[in-house]
Amino acid sequence: MATALVLAAPLGLTACTGSSGRDPSPSPTATGVAATPDPTPTAPSTSRSSKPERPAAMDSFDIEGAIAAATYITALYPYVYNTGDLTEWKTLSHPECIFCTSVVEGVEELHGQGFHNEGGQILVEGATAVELNPGRSFSADLSLRQGPATVVDSSGNQVGEPSQEVSSGMTFILFIDQGNWQIREAETKPHEE
């Protein structure tokens, strides 16, 4: 059933593993930390076709840019399931990011069956980032709340039960590759009460 593909766990996210040989694993020594208590998320949309706006802060390759890139990818997550438009998602995805690839496969399978999601917008409630390798890689931790999502067929009929609202944490490892942000890894963390 299509509902198993979408949001079975908070964000349906898993850790990414693998090694490209291009970039070593991030250094465990942090060179900077920033906290953003009230990041400005992309405004949630109820429309299937409203693409999130790319934050201008993504043009900076620093801690604020890492937070903006991680926030943007979370805004794209429901958008790609709602519309099937994977263009921007693929641009931000490192080729070996397992999470990124699993989203592409899930979206293609869902839309290939004639289904799509409605809802599931994500609000970033807090964010911090650490520079792992100066000018090369960052880790960003986001506190997230995702609204309910419903799988709908091509006639607009609901398929299965809608998902519930969920809160979780998310850690992203981001690299700067040829002047662009790339999501290298992503991992869900349990919500802390």
C-alpha positions, 0 to 999 in steps of 0.5 A: 500500500502506498501509505507504507512508503510515506512518513512511516517514521518521522520523516521516513529518514534513515542514516546514510553510509558509504564512502566515495573516496573524494571526501574523508569522514568529517573531522570530530573536532568542531571549529565553530558552533552557532545556534538559531533559536528561531529560524525562519522556515519556509512558510507551509503550503497547503497546495500540492504545487507550491515550491519552497523558496530557496533561502538567500542564506544558502549563498553563504558557505558558513554555519548560517548557510549550513542551517539554511541548506538543512532547513531548505531540504526539510521544506523540500521533503513534503514538496517532492512527495506532493508533486513528484518534482525531484529537480532541486532535491537531486541537485542538493543530494550527494550521489552516495547519500542513502537517505537522499536516494531513498526519497527519490525512489519513494517519490518515483514509486508513489507517483508511478502508482498514480498517487501523491501526498497532500500535506506533511509540511515541516516546521523547523522549531530550532537549529544549530550547526557546527563546522566540521572541516573549515570551508568544506563540511558542516553538521546541522541539527534541526528540531522538527514538527511535521504535520499530517499527510494523506496519500491521494490517488489521481481522482483525489480519493484518500488511500489508507489512513493519514499519518499523524503529526510527529516531532523529531530531531534531524542531523544533516552532514553537509559538504560544499562541492563545487560551490554548491551545498550537498547533503551527504548524510541524514539521520533522525533522532528521537524527539526530546520532551 
